[in-house]
Structures are given as structure tokens and as C-alpha cells.
Amino acid sequence: MVSLNIMLNTINDVKNFVNLVSKYDFEVDLTSGRYVIDAKSIMGIFSLDLAKPIKLDARCGDDAKFLEEIKPFTVK
């Protein structure tokens, strides 16, 4: 499992992020505070506080392609 923090600043960021993670068969969850939602759900993402970084948990092992594609959204 891969865990990292992401930031979705704009509506386009959310749309592009959902399109990206929806291409993969493994589960991807986003956690903000006590809420955990499916990262493939655009409505779920909009229910989170997008002003702060969001924790991403992906059950992908070390899928280098996935990690490279989500790099623009990651927060260091």
C-alpha cells in the first residue's frame, strides 16, 4: 500500500484526479479528518475540506506508472 498527501486546489484538479485514478483497478481512498471516501467518487471528494492536504491510500504495491501520474497532485 502507498500512502501520501495530495492537494486538489481547483475543480479541474478534482476532475483530472478522478479520471486518473478511475483508470486503475485497485482501491484508492482519501482521508480528511475522520472521513474516508473512495477517490474515484467526484461527489465524495467535493464533500471533503479541499483547503487542506488530503491523505491518499492506494492498494497498488509499487505501481511506478500510478505514482508517476499522481505526482502533480502530491504535497511534500
MARZA-736443 format. One record per atom (N, C-alpha, C): x, z, y. Coordinates in steps of 0.001 Angstrom, whole numbers, plus 524288, in hexadecimal, padded with zeros to 5 digits. Each point is the difference from the previous one (the first is absolute). Layout:
N
XZY...
//
This chain:
76
8034C800007FB677FCB480000804998037980000804D87FE437FD26803F0802BE7FFAA804FD7FCBF802CE8041880279803658030D7FD5E802B680450803137FF14805007FD377FE798041C802707FF40805127FBD78006180433801AC80042804DA7FC5B8004E8045D7FF847FAAD802927FB287FEAC8018A7FF077FB18802AB7FD1B80118805157FFF27FC1D8035E7FD1E80050804EB7FD027FAE9800A37FAEB8006D8010F7FCA97FB7B800F27FDFC8007E805968026B7FD1E8039B7FEF7800AB8058E7FB6A7FCD6802157FEE57FB7F7FD9B7FBED7FC8F8020E7FC307FE777FBB07FBA87FDBC8019F7FC2E7FE097FC388027E7FBC37FC9E8033C7FCB080260802B37FBF37FCFC803B58025E7FC05802A5804408016780367802B57FC437FCDB801BF7FB3F7FB6D80247800ED7FCB6801DD7FBB37FE5C7FB6C7FC957FE357FBCA8026C7FE447FB667FD0E804717FDB47FCC3804877FF5B80261804857FDCE7FD33801C68039C7FB9A7FFEF8051D800F780191803C47FC067FC4D7FFCD7FB4B7FAE77FFEC800F37FC307FFCC7FBBC8009C7FAEE7FCE7800B87FBA5802AD800D97FB097FD44804E2800317FCA28041780278801F8804EB8006B7FD247FF66803517FB117FDE7804C58007C7FFAD803717FB737FBF17FE237FC147FC257FCFD801BD7FBF57FE107FC738021D7FBF27FC2D804807FDBE80127802637FC237FC7B802308027D7FB06800C58051F8001680295802AF7FBA97FC0F802D97FC9980125800397FAE17FC6F802627FC338005E805F27FFC38045080239801B1800A6805A57FF9B7FD09802CF804587FF3F8051F7FF3E7FD258032A803D48037C801678049B7FDAE7FFD5804A7802AF80197804CB7FC388038B802EC801B4804C4801157FCC4803CD802CD8027B801488053C7FCA880151803C6801C8801D9805157FDF880584800C98035C80375801F57FE9180578800E6800E78015F805B47FBEF8022C8026180057801E68055D7FD4D805448001A8031580422800BD7FDCA805437FFBC7FE05801127FA887FB12801657FF877FDD1801197FAD57FD017FB687FDB7800167FB90802B47FD2F7FB627FE388039A7FC457FD157FE3B7FE257FB83802CF7FC217FCEE7FC497FB6C7FF2D801B67FB588017B7FCA47FB687FF6C8030C7FB987FD4C7FD1E7FC497FDF2802397FB597FD8B802147FC7480455804F07FE8B7FFBB802687FCC88040E7FDD37FA788001E7FCFF7FE857FC0C7FDA67FAC57FFD57FAAC7FFE5802A97FE5C80473802277FAEF800778029A800B280013805F27FE727FBCD80283800977FFB7805B37FCA18041F802B27FB53800F47FDF77FC97804018024D8024F8056F7FF3C80261800E77FB8680289805047FF048046F800FF803CB8031A7FBFF8010B80466800948039C7FE0D8014D805797FBC77FD81801AA7FDF9801138053A7FD93805728006C7FF2E802A67FB9A7FE088055D8003180468803F5800DC804E37FE3A7FFC48048480371800B5801A68002E805B98031C803E48014980246800728053A804BF7FC688003A7FF617FB888027D804357FC1F8002D803F480101804567FF5080437802EE803AE8015080429804EF8028E7FDD87FFC2801C87FB178046F802A17FD8E801BE7FCE07FB3C804DA800BF7FE46801B67FD707FB2D7FCA0801B27FB5D7FF697FC797FC517FCCF800D47FB59803947FFBA7FB427FF378038B7FC4C8032A800027FB407FDD47FC017FC28803607FC9A7FE0E7FE957FC147FC208023C801957FABE7FCC77FFDF7FBEF801B5800E77FA9C7FE867FB2E7FCD2803F07FD4F7FDFA7FF1C7FB467FCE48020D800E37FA807FCC87FEED7FC2580188800947FA888024A7FAE37FE03804687FE868025D802417FADA7FEF180563800397FD8580204804957FEFE80561800487FE32803917FE518046E803A97FCAA7FEE4803977FE0F804037FF1A7FA34800FE7FB2B7FE85801287FEA87FA9080116802787FE68805328047D7FD687FFB6802FC7FEA5804AE7FCF87FC618039F7FCDC7FC7A7FDD47FD037FC628033F7FC02802FC803467FD3A803B27FD967FC2680325802D7802A580325804488044D8028C7FEB8802CC80338803CF801F77FCC08049D801AA7FB467FEEE801D77FC8E804317FB797FE498037B7FB767FEDE7FDA47FB847FE23803047FDA8804388038180034804FA7FE567FDB08041D80340803DE80245803FC804CC7FE127FFE28040C80207803867FE677FFE4805CB7FD377FBFB801EC7FE828000D805937FC668048A801857FD5E802627FC2D7FC66804418011980277805627FF54804A8800467FDC880257805077FEC38021F802C1804D87FFEB805397FFBD801FB8035B80429804A0802F57FDC78043080050803018049F802C97FE1A7FFDC805A280184
//
